[in-house]
């Protein structure tokens, strides 16, 4: 089994907040990320797929194909957008880094798994210090 990763980047604004809470409560939980006037990040997305290299091409997946899937399904919906307001797959969901990783997985998994490989990991880096990785297993504990 070989793993291969494609990196993409996007810039987007968001706000972390719970609608039913006051600004003070949101600030207490989310800090500056709850700014009512939004804030932005230059995100880095790493998508890792796995499989057996094709005997003719040597590829687990053609990275041009993977890049096209990511641009069509994810980057076009996130880049230079307000995630809370303009990204359909994030509608009604707090756009935390963790939720972005999970929802990006859900957006791309059907197309990737229809190719010759399997989706292994989605990693979203919000800053150079903060990132989330999702491997496709989710147990709803705090819903």
C-alpha positions in Angstrom: 0.0 0.0 0.0 1.4 3.4 -1.0 0.2 6.8 0.2 0.4 9.9 -1.9 -0.6 13.4 -0.9 -1.8 16.5 -2.9 -1.5 19.9 -1.3 -3.9 22.8 -2.2 -4.3 26.2 -0.7 -7.2 28.6 -0.2 -7.9 31.8 1.6 -11.3 32.2 3.3 -13.1 34.1 6.1 -15.2 32.7 8.8 -16.6 33.3 12.2 -16.9 30.7 15.0 -20.0 31.3 17.1 -23.2 29.8 18.4 -26.2 31.9 17.2 -28.1 31.5 20.5 -25.2 32.8 22.6 -24.4 36.4 23.4 -21.3 38.0 21.9 -19.7 37.8 25.4 -20.4 34.0 25.6 -19.1 33.4 22.1 -15.9 35.4 22.9 -15.5 33.4 26.1 -15.4 30.1 24.1 -14.0 31.2 20.7 -12.0 34.3 21.5 -11.1 36.5 18.6 -12.4 33.9 16.2 -16.0 35.0 17.2 -15.5 38.5 15.8 -18.9 39.6 14.4 -17.1 41.1 11.4 -15.4 37.8 10.5 -11.7 37.0 10.2 -9.6 35.1 7.7 -7.0 32.5 7.2 -4.7 31.2 4.4 -5.5 27.5 4.7 -3.4 24.6 3.5 -5.2 21.4 2.5 -3.4 18.1 2.3 -5.4 15.2 0.9 -3.8 11.7 1.1 -5.0 8.7 -0.9 -3.7 5.2 -0.8 -3.5 2.2 -3.1 -1.3 0.0 -5.2 0.6 1.7 -7.9 -0.7 1.0 -11.4 1.8 -1.3 -13.2 1.8 0.8 -16.4 1.9 4.3 -14.9 3.5 3.7 -11.5 0.7 6.0 -10.1 -1.5 5.3 -7.1 -3.5 8.1 -8.6 -2.7 10.6 -11.3 -2.2 13.8 -9.3 -3.8 15.9 -12.1 -7.0 13.9 -11.5 -6.8 14.4 -7.8 -6.1 18.1 -8.2 -9.1 18.5 -10.5 -11.4 16.8 -8.0 -10.1 19.1 -5.2 -10.5 22.2 -7.2 -14.0 21.4 -8.5 -15.4 20.0 -5.2 -13.6 22.1 -2.6 -11.3 24.9 -3.6 -13.9 26.5 -5.9 -16.4 26.6 -2.9 -13.9 27.9 -0.3 -11.3 30.1 -1.9 -11.9 33.8 -1.3 -15.3 33.1 0.3 -17.0 33.6 3.6 -17.3 30.0 4.7 -20.3 30.7 7.0 -22.3 32.4 4.2 -21.0 31.2 0.8 -20.0 27.5 1.2 -22.9 25.2 0.6 -21.3 22.1 2.2 -20.7 24.1 5.4 -24.2 25.6 5.7 -25.4 25.6 9.3 -22.1 24.1 10.6 -19.5 25.9 12.8 -16.6 26.3 10.4 -13.9 25.0 12.8 -10.8 23.4 11.3 -12.1 20.1 12.6 -15.5 20.5 10.8 -13.8 21.7 7.6 -11.7 18.5 7.5 -14.7 16.3 8.1 -16.9 18.1 5.5 -14.2 18.2 2.9 -13.8 14.4 3.3 -17.5 14.0 2.7 -17.4 16.2 -0.4 -14.5 14.3 -2.1 -14.8 10.7 -0.9 -17.3 9.5 -3.5 -15.3 10.8 -6.4 -11.9 9.7 -5.1 -13.2 6.2 -4.2 -14.6 5.9 -7.7 -11.0 6.0 -9.0 -8.3 3.4 -8.4 -7.4 4.5 -4.9 -9.0 5.1 -1.5 -9.2 8.3 0.5 -6.9 8.0 3.5 -6.7 11.4 5.2 -7.8 15.0 4.9 -5.6 17.5 6.8 -6.6 21.2 7.0 -4.1 23.7 8.4 -5.6 26.9 9.5 -2.3 28.4 10.7 1.2 27.0 10.9 0.4 26.1 14.5 -3.2 24.7 14.1 -4.4 21.9 12.0 -6.9 19.0 12.0 -6.7 15.6 10.4 -9.7 13.4 9.5 -9.4 9.7 8.6 -13.0 8.9 7.9 -14.1 7.5 11.2 -16.4 9.6 13.3 -18.1 8.7 16.6 -20.6 11.4 17.6 -19.8 12.0 21.3 -20.8 15.6 22.0 -23.6 16.3 19.6 
